[in-house]
């Protein structure tokens, strides 16, 4: 057949890429393209860190494609218009892409399918981003799950597809025009002042090896300790598709079969359940796309939230006077990452102590996280707010003082990210100061009394439930 266009989106790799492989198998030549968005200076769902990481991933992808007889063709603008141009320039007879799990991406895919029919070419959207589609994991009545545990039991019982090989030869035409590989100035953004992990498929494969060989064996016991290297650190690689979830699952299963240690198996099994959480939240977003605009649980819609002010700014900058909260926010600002346990603590602090709308935090995290995944981020924020699918009950309000004592007992994580507290003994990091003085001269007093704000939250939720008659 004539040439095909492969439209890269969130699958920036050549190994185990469903749409890229299928296009190469069915066509004489493949035109690999990436379409750069045209917004400038500010975006509600991304920022300099993630765009900088994206640029590095595109450079890596272009280099990898060249080893397969291809190169990355870059264009800027709306996907329908740019893809139409490429079809006209190349005489492509088909467009291949891996389907997006998010509502906006799905709408673009629907419009593209209509246009491809008008243009008289094939349109192939492939399942690739998850191990199982939302339609594959349903209740016996054919309904979507609203609770994680029965969803995960079903998910775990299903056979998982194996990884796919790289294409052999893409045969990309040499005379095609391409824009230059971008940097963040393409979006009118400054270079981020942050220490980000290395972008690209090779770096992601190295992280996978480190995770399987060194980290996941003790994942069950160490994943809640932010001061140790106890998590996989693969979340940004899944978000950008530097690794496929099939490859990750296969490597973990191979390690599980190779070990005789019950503790190691427990660690690996616990990690796999986190992959199921990721797909649970994607299924929630698929079946209930309204969660991006309103609370999943209708009982908590129209909750009264305070107006953001100085305390919101203090939360964003990591200067609330609560050491574990400030450490988490500074880790986010400095690395584009935050430990998952600390994400829960900072999110619950915003919603239950500051009484601010979870959507404010959701957007701020998306602007700074390298792994900013719409479904997981929304699910996590609504879980912490008590409004989401299988969420923490509204009356379960984490105490940031006891959380830090439990999960960072020696204060190593706190001291690393809040250097003003480097000389403060551990016990002082986990208790509100009682003498009216800050725990360090250049560190602020707590911006609120957690016990008082907890009682206020309980009253707000109880009143809302009573007045709404739910």
N, C-alpha and C positions, 0 to 999 in steps of 0.2 A: 504493500500500500504506500501511498504518498506520505509525506512527513506528518508528524503529530506534534502538537504543542503540549509540553508538560508544564503546568502552572504550579510552581512552588509557592507554598503559603506557610504552613507551620510544620514542614517536613524537610528541613534543611540538611539533608543527608543523601548519600547515594546507596548506602547499605540498607537492605530490608525496607525499601520504599515501594509500596504497592503500585501506585500510579506510575512512577517512573519506570519500573520494571515492565509493567503491562504495556506501556506505550512503546518501549524498546522492542518488545517481543512481537508486536503487531504491525510495526511500521519500519520503513527503510531508514528513516532519519527522525531524530527527536530534537525539538527546539526547546531547551529548558529556559524558562523565563521566571523572573520575579518582578512583581509590580509594586513600585514604591508609592506609598501614600503621599498626598500633596498638601496635607495640613501643615501649618507653620506655628512655631513658637510654644504652643500649649495644647495639651490634649488631656481629656478627662481620664483616659485609660492607659496612658503610658507616659514616659518621660525620658530624660537624657540617659539614664543608666541602661534601660532596656534597649533603647535605640542604638546606643554605642555597642552593646553586646550583639544586637542584630547585624550591625555593620561588619563586625568581626566574623560572624557566622557566614555572611554572604561572601566574604573574601575566601574563607575556607572552602565553601561550597564551590565557588568558581574554580579554585585550584583542583579540587577533587574531580569535577566534571571534565577538566582538561585531560586528566589521565584516562578518561573513557571516550575520548574523541568528541567531547562536547565543550561548551563554555556557557556561562550564565548570561542571558540576554536580559538587560534591565531597561525598564520603561517606567515613567512616572505618570500617574493619573488614574482615572476610574477603570476598573477591571474590564468592563464590557467594551469600552471604547478601545483600550490598548490591545485587548485580545483580538478584536475585530481587525485592527491594523496588522497584527502579526499574521492572522489568517490570510489577509490579502497579500502581504509581502512574501509569504512562504508557500502559499498554495496548500496549507495544511488541510487535511481531511478529517481531523479529529482533535479534540482538546481533552486531555486527561488531567485529573487533579484528585487529591485526597480530600474527602469531605471535612468540612469545618464543624465542630460541635456547637458553635455559638450562633445565636439567632441571626445576627447581621450577616455572617458568612453564609448561612443557609439561604437567606433571601437573595444574596448575590448569585448563588448556585442555581436557584430557581429561575432567575432572570436569564442567566447564561444559557441554561437548557433551552429556554424559549428562543433565544437568539440563534443558537446553533441550529435549531430546526429551520429557522428562516434562512440561515446561510447555507443550508444543505450539507452540514457536516455533523459528524458524530460528537456526542458529549458524554464522557465517561467519568462519573464521580465514584471513587473507591473508598471503601471502609478501611481506615488505617490508624486512627488516632487512639483507639481503645482496643482491648482484647475482645470485648463484646459490645454490640450496639445496644442502645436503650430498648429496642424492640425485642432483643433476644433474652432479656432478663426481666420477666414479668411474673406476676402471681399466677396461680392456677386458674384464676378467673380472667386472666389476660389483662390485668390492670397494673399500672406502675407501682412499684414499692414506694412507700413513704418513710420506711424505717430501715436503717442500715443492716441490722443483723440478719433478717430473713433475706434481704437482697444479697448480702455477701455469701450466705449459705448456698443460694442458688448459683451465684456467680462462680464460686469455687468449684461447684460440681460439674461445670461445663468444660468440654474439651477446648484447649487453647491452640490456635493456629501456630505453626512453627515459623521462624524467621525466613525471609526470602533472600536470595543472593543479589549481588550487585549486577547491574546490566553489563554486558560485555562491550558493546560499541554503540555509541549514540549517533555518530555520523552527522553531527550538527553542521548545517551549511555555514561556510566561512564568511560569506559576504553580508551577513546580517548586521544592521546597526544596533549598537548597544550603548546606553549611557554608562558613564564611569561608575565604578564601585563607590558607594556613598560613604560619607562620614556624617556626624550628627548635624553639621551645618546645613545639610540638605533640608532639615526640618526647622532651621533657624534656632537650633539649640546650642548651648555651650557644651564643651567637653565636660563630662562628669568628673567631679573631684571625689573619686571613690575607688576602692580596691576590689575590682571585679574578678570573678573566676575567668579562666581562659576560654574564649569562644571556640566554636568549631567542632566538627564531628570527631576528629582525632582526640582532642582534649576530652570530649564526652566519653569516648570509649575507654580512655585512661581512667576517668573517674569511675566508670562502671567496674573496671577491674579492681580498683582500690576498694570500692564498696563491697564487692563480693568477697575479695580476699582478706580484707582487714576490718571492715566495719559491721557488716550485717550479722555476723555470728553472735554478736552481743547486742544486737539491735533492741531486743525486748527489754533488756535491763538498763540500757544507756540512752535510749532515744529521748527521754524526758530531761536529760542533764545537759543544759546548754553550754557548759564549760568544757565538755569533752567532744571528740570527733565521733559521735555516736549515731549520726544519721547518714543517709546515703549521699546527700548533696547532689542528687540527680534531677531535682525538680525543674531547674531551668532547661535541662537537656530534654526532658519530656515536653516542656512548654514550646520550645522551638523545634522539636522534632529532630534534634541532633542524634537521639537514640529512639528507636521504636520500642513501644511497650512490649512487643513480642520478643525482641532481643533481650530486654531486661528480664522478663519472666523466664525465658529459656536458661539464661545464665544462672539465675537463682535456683531453678529446679535442678540443674546439673550439680550445683554446689550441695544442694540438699541430699541428692542421691549419693554423693561422694563422701558424706560425713557419717560418722557413727555417733556423734555427740548429740544427745537430746537437747542440750542448751543451744547448740548451733542451729538445730532444726527449728527450735522455738523462735530464735531470732529471725531466721529466714521466713518462717510462716507469718510472723508478725508483720514483717515488711510487705509480704504479698497482700496482706489484708489492707495495708495502706494503699496499694494499687487499686483494690476494690473500692475503697473510700473515694478515690479520684473518679472512678467510673460511676459510682453512686451519685456523686454531685453532678456529673455530666448528664446522667439520666434524669435527675431532678430538673435541670435546666432545659433538657429536651422536652419533657412532658409538661413542665410548668414554667414556661419562659417569663411569666409575669413576676418571678422572683427577683428579676433585675430591677423592677419598679416598686414592688410592694412585698410585705412580709408573706412568707410561705404559709404560715399559720394564720388563718383569718381572724382568730381571736385577738391578735395583737396589731391589726391594722389600725392606723390613725392614732397610735400611741402619741402622747404629748412629749416632745423632745425639747430640751433647752436650746436657745440660740447659741451658736459657737462664738466664743470670745477669746479672751487672753488665755484661759486655761486650755482651750483647744490648740492655740499656738504653742503653749508650753508642752503639750502632749506631742505635737509634731516635731518639736525640736529636742525632745528628751531632757526636759528641765522641770518635771513635775514635783521633784522632791521625793519620789518613790523610786529607789535605786533600781529595782528589777524592771520597772516600766521604762525608765530613762535608758538603761542599758540596751533594752530591746530596740527602742526607737533609734538610738545612735548606731547600733549594728546595722539596721536597715539603711540609714542615711549613708553610712560609710562603705557598705558592701553590696547593697541591692538584695540582701538576704536577711531573714530573721528566723531564728530557731522556732520550730513549730509550737512548742510549749509556751514560749514567750509571746508568740502571736496571739494565743488564747488569752494570756494575761493582759497584754496591752489592749486587745479588743474589748475584753470585758471591762477593763478600767474605763475606756471611753464611753461605753454604753451604760454601765451600771454605777460608776462613780461620778463621771462627768455628766451623765444623762444626755448624751449627744447621739444624734441619729447615726445608726450603723452605716448608712450610705456615705457619710463623710469619711469614715475610716476606710470603707471599701475602696473609694476612689483614691484616697491618699496612698494606700498600699499598692494599688495598681500602678500608680505613677512612679513608684520607687522599686518594686520587686522585679528582679530579673525573671522570676518564675511566675509572674502575674498571670494566672490562669483564671479566666472569668468565672467559670463554674465553681472551682475550689475556693476561690477568694470569697465569692458570694456565700457559698455554703458555710465557710468558716466564720464569716462575720455574722450571718444570721444564727449560727449555732451559739456564738458567744452572746448575742443579744437576747437569746431565748425565743426567737421568732421563727426559726427555720425548721427544716426537715430533721426529725430525730434530734432536736436541739436540746441543750441543757435547760432544765426547767427554770423559769424566771426567778425562782427563789434560791437557786444554786448560784451563789455569787462568790467568785473567787476573791480571797483576801490576798492582795499583793504581798503583804508582809509574810504571811505563812507560806505562800507559794514560793517565794524566794528562799525561805529557810528550808523548805522541802527539796527544791530542785537545784539550788545553788548554795548548799549549806556553808561552804568555805568562802563564798563570795568571789570566786575566781572570775566568773563571767562578768559580774558587776564591775569589779575593779578593772578588768580589761577594757571595757567600753566606757566607763565613767572614771577617768584617771584622777579626778578630784577626790575620789574615795580610796585611793591606793593605800593609804595608811590607816584606814578605819578598820577596827576589828570586826570579825564576821558577825558577832551577835548584834552589833549596832546597825548593821545593814538590813536586818530583818525585823526591826522594831521601830515604831513611830517614836521620835524623840519626845521625852516627857518634860524636859526642862525649858521648852520654848526656844531652844537654841538648835541650829542646824548641826548635822552630824559631821560636817566639815566646813571650814571657814568660807570656802568659795562654792558651796553647794546649797541650793535653796531648801527652805523648810517645805514639808509636804503641803501641797496646794489645797488639801482638803482632809477631812476626818473620814476615814473609810467607814467606820462603824455608823456614823450619822448618815452618810450617803447610801449605805446599804439599806438602812431603815426607810429612807426616802424612796428608793427604788421599789421596795416591797409594797409601799403604800401606793405608788403610782400604778403598778401593775394590778394590784387588788382593786383599786378604784376603777380602772379602765374595764376590767372584767365585769365588775358589778354594774357599771353604767351601760355597758353594751349588751347586758343580758346574756352573755355567753358563758 
